[in-house]
Amino acid sequence: MGSKDQESKSEILVDTYSGLLGDQSIILAMNSSCVDPLIQFEAQLKILELSFQKIFSLPNINVLKSMGKNSDDTDELENLFENIFNIYEDTLLILVSKDFYKLQILKEITTWMNQNNQYLQERAMMIITRVLMFASKRAKKYPSINAPCLGVLAAELLLLCAHEDPLIIQQASSGINYVLYIAMCQNSNAKKQKPSRPSDGETNNPRVISSDFELLSKATQGGKNKIAQSIGQILPPHLLTDFVWTLLKKLSSPDVEIAFEAASLLKLTLEYHAQKITMVSKIVDDIYEQLSLDSSHAMKADLLQVISLLTRASPKKVIFQLMEFAVPADDALLQMWQAVSTESSVASPVLKTILSILKGKPGEIEETLIERRRFSLDASNMMPVAASQALCTFLPVHSYRKVVAKLFPELLMALMLQLFYCSQLLKDTSQDRPLYVRDGLKVLLNCSGLKEVDEALEKKNFWDQFSQVMDHQYGIHLIAKTLSECNFPQFPETLHYVYKIAVKGPRRSEDSIVTIIFFAELLNNFFKESLPKEFLVLFRNWINDSNPSVGKMSLQKIASMAPVFSEIESVCHLLLPVLDAFLSKDHTVIIRAMLTLRNILRKLDKAIYSTVCSRIASSYCPLMDHVNSGIQCMAIRHFGELLMDMSEYKRMLNHIILGSLVPLILFLESTETRIMNACRYTLTMCFSQLKWSTLYLLQEDNYNFESMVLSICNNLLSSYESYIIDLISDTLGFLGSSRAFLKKGSIILVGYLGKSGAHLLLREEIDVMIEVVERVTREEDPVIKMLAEKTHKLFKEIAYRIASSTIKQTLRRWVKMFHTKKLKPIYDLANVVALMENTAEESAEVKLNKSTLEELTNEISNK
């Protein structure tokens, strides 16, 4: 039976040997083929794995020796056994000598050997060590050769150093030294003494290599602390990251001893060299997934400690990755936040990073962020919402208190922005996202010694309104007002910070709205009598912001602070931007600008008022025929109020009053009562200022449009005839209007102005007037048509009387200046209308009689 068993074992060895030779030939044939390198490597790896399973499952050499009949049989079996492993080792050496990349096969061998305890693990470790020794010689000679798997291989070998078999430990220790030696040769930044350019003799000299290796062995001897330090110093960042990543994955190993050993090595490495890790986000992401899948993970404490150590070295990277996870935070994420908060040394960068995220807009993709973005909610950026929730974890931590006090203004304003954004977001969703902002604000107030403010807001039912669609502007206003009422001690630094961001300019126009509301409320409560000049510049800039909402908000706040602004010496510099807002394309901005201006003017000192009254009055004029009737009515009425305010400075405004007469006169006939009444009110102020005896004609009982125009032209002729030509020009512009009352009024007005200024007109000017009026004679409206024809005839007569000679025209003007006569009615509009009505009635009767006659004729014919 023994003889048969021996023969069977011998056959197995022979079959294994021959099979291994065949595998080697296939592998080496692939090596010299033109197959894609990746496909080539995968095929070779598959063959090597099958060969590994065969040869390393062979019986131990001692077992084979005991089966030999004599010493010759034993030697033969032993030689055959050794040759099998030598062929496998030679295959690996050939592959590595051709391509250092294939050192990764050694990493796979460490995995294969742990799959079955029956494998000859000691023998596998010997092969790994020998191949690494060969590779170290190659690395010494060719330091530019790249071996990308050294970090993973170092981790695997280091874990094997905790094996129960002393032989495996010995081989693993040697293997690590060779791995680090290769890394030292490739890493120019490694702390190693080496010649700048070794000669061939040095690189092939076993004594030189042995000497370097002995120095490295001494550096890695000792406890885990020394090993962790040496590995971190020698491995470059990308290899050290692979080392750490491999150890991290081992924490989920079913082998508890390996998991604990990996955790110990991982924490020590990060303790000394966490700053060199490059894939922080990936590690954080993996830890989150492990904790999410298994809330009672055996290595939970170690995983959380890894987060703490990474935070100590790279707080920004860790925070950014933590903020990318889904909102609201689950238990796993909350535990990771708590782990971050235990690192008090990085409290400042942690809070500053959260601040930078809080300044973002939920739902908006930020291209400026360096870290990889993974949008976890509604395919949009919810990091600011997550940051609001995270503050509830970080702010109460005692070691964070000093940093919170220092960053209070920034945190407060950042949460204000989130209140604005989340209130907008709540309108489109059913989720309670603003509640995170509410909780963050409450925690900030209580951690900053402002519990009184928190309680005051509670009494005002402010916190409960967060669950509803709250007006964000009201919310910001209420917070600022309550802080002011409680005289919060952080006022100086808060005002300074808000002023700084206002000067610098926010990233978005929405941010300006928040800044304006909060800033203005602080100023309104703390500056009751005067305002520093520096703040005035901000409001000037905001008024004409490209976003109409910002302009309106600024104007609204200026209006509410009118008593304060009116006391500023340089208030005139503020009024000019308000007047510029009259030119805005947004109608609501114009209305808000006019209301703001009136609020300031009511409180303004008359002496200062007088210096800008002309500019203000001129700004109203273009708005008196605005397409928006609300703007038009307000401009007309405010112009009248300005005249009343400036009644003591009459002469300053006469030229502006005369320049504005045309729209004021024409819109007396407006179909809108409010515009008509505004014109009557303002014309009353104008006539009073000019001392014209036309006021009685504005009374409802005496009102007649043509009589009014006639009286005005007579007054112009006697006192201000130099303005007549300009008024004619203004009136001609209204002849193209589509509104009937404007056409009719402008025909009458231009007729009287032309008559009164006939002696002032040049032939070219009257020709233009005739041409414009001639187009109106083609109107369908019979009254307008008749008035236009009469005006056209009038202008023709004037043109006929004008001499062609310039000298004669000039002489004629001088003569007329001393022989002016009052105008007489030209149109008699009331009779014209009555005549037109009679004509219309007679025409209707004729048509009726004609149709009746035709009906009788047809009836007789039929009979």
Beta strands, then each sheet from edge to edge (+ up, - down):
end
